[in-house]
Amino acid sequence: MEGCQRRAAAQGLPFNIEVSDIKIPTHCPVLGIELRVSESGRQSPNSPSLDRIKPHWGYVKGNILVVSFRVNQIKRDATLAEIAAIAKFYSL
């Protein structure tokens, strides 16, 4: 949670969440993969990762959910248009 607070401050984003606002599901709501906390402390594609639904709104109540680290990796580098183009191409 401290990492989120630092990122919000560095990016000038609002932050008002508490630990009780974070609900970790058993599976990623996007990819359906099981979420597992690594015993080594290193993140893996299956690690739970806090996501901002609308990134510019910040880490505020109602704008966060837990997804897999893999989802956040994908979102970090791709635009929505790029993700849609990839999905369309491979859906043929």
C-alpha positions as CSV (number, residue, x, y, z in Angstrom):
1,M,0.0,0.0,0.0
2,E,2.9,2.3,0.7
3,G,4.0,1.9,-3.0
4,C,0.6,3.0,-4.2
5,Q,0.7,6.0,-1.9
6,R,4.2,7.0,-3.2
7,R,3.1,6.6,-6.8
8,A,0.0,8.7,-6.2
9,A,2.1,11.5,-4.6
10,A,4.8,11.3,-7.4
11,Q,2.1,11.6,-10.1
12,G,0.0,14.2,-8.3
13,L,-3.0,11.8,-8.0
14,P,-5.6,11.6,-5.3
15,F,-5.2,8.9,-2.6
16,N,-7.8,8.0,0.0
17,I,-7.9,4.2,0.2
18,E,-7.4,2.1,3.3
19,V,-6.3,-1.5,3.6
20,S,-10.0,-2.4,4.2
21,D,-10.9,-1.1,0.8
22,I,-8.7,-3.7,-0.9
23,K,-10.4,-7.0,-1.6
24,I,-8.2,-9.7,-3.1
25,P,-10.3,-12.3,-5.1
26,T,-9.1,-15.9,-5.6
27,H,-8.9,-15.3,-9.4
28,C,-8.1,-12.4,-11.6
29,P,-11.4,-10.9,-12.8
30,V,-9.8,-10.1,-16.2
31,L,-7.8,-13.2,-17.1
32,G,-9.4,-15.7,-14.8
33,I,-6.1,-17.0,-13.5
34,E,-5.6,-17.9,-9.9
35,L,-4.0,-15.2,-7.8
36,R,-1.1,-16.3,-5.6
37,V,1.1,-14.3,-3.3
38,S,4.7,-15.3,-3.8
39,E,6.5,-16.6,-0.8
40,S,9.7,-15.0,-2.1
41,G,8.1,-11.6,-2.2
42,R,8.9,-11.3,-6.0
43,Q,6.0,-10.6,-8.3
44,S,4.9,-13.2,-10.8
45,P,2.2,-13.0,-13.5
46,N,-0.2,-14.5,-10.9
47,S,0.5,-12.0,-8.1
48,P,-2.3,-9.8,-7.0
49,S,-1.9,-6.2,-8.2
50,L,-3.8,-3.1,-7.3
51,D,-5.4,-1.5,-10.4
52,R,-6.9,1.9,-10.9
53,I,-10.0,1.5,-13.1
54,K,-9.8,5.1,-14.4
55,P,-6.0,5.9,-14.0
56,H,-6.4,9.7,-13.8
57,W,-8.8,9.4,-10.9
58,G,-6.1,8.1,-8.7
59,Y,-6.2,5.6,-5.8
60,V,-9.6,6.5,-4.4
61,K,-12.5,4.5,-3.0
62,G,-14.5,3.0,-5.8
63,N,-11.7,3.3,-8.4
64,I,-9.6,0.3,-7.4
65,L,-9.7,-3.4,-7.8
66,V,-7.2,-6.3,-7.6
67,V,-6.2,-8.0,-10.8
68,S,-3.2,-10.1,-11.7
69,F,0.2,-8.5,-12.1
70,R,0.1,-9.7,-15.7
71,V,-2.9,-7.5,-16.4
72,N,-1.1,-4.5,-15.1
73,Q,2.0,-5.4,-17.1
74,I,-0.1,-5.5,-20.3
75,K,-1.9,-2.2,-19.4
76,R,1.3,-0.5,-18.6
77,D,2.7,-0.7,-22.2
78,A,-0.4,-0.9,-24.4
79,T,-3.2,1.5,-25.3
80,L,-6.8,0.4,-25.4
81,A,-6.7,0.6,-29.2
82,E,-3.6,-1.6,-29.3
83,I,-5.2,-4.2,-27.1
84,A,-8.4,-4.1,-29.2
85,A,-6.4,-4.5,-32.4
86,I,-4.5,-7.5,-31.0
87,A,-7.7,-9.1,-29.8
88,K,-9.4,-8.5,-33.2
89,F,-6.5,-9.9,-35.1
90,Y,-6.2,-13.1,-33.1
91,S,-9.9,-13.7,-32.9
92,L,-10.2,-14.4,-36.6
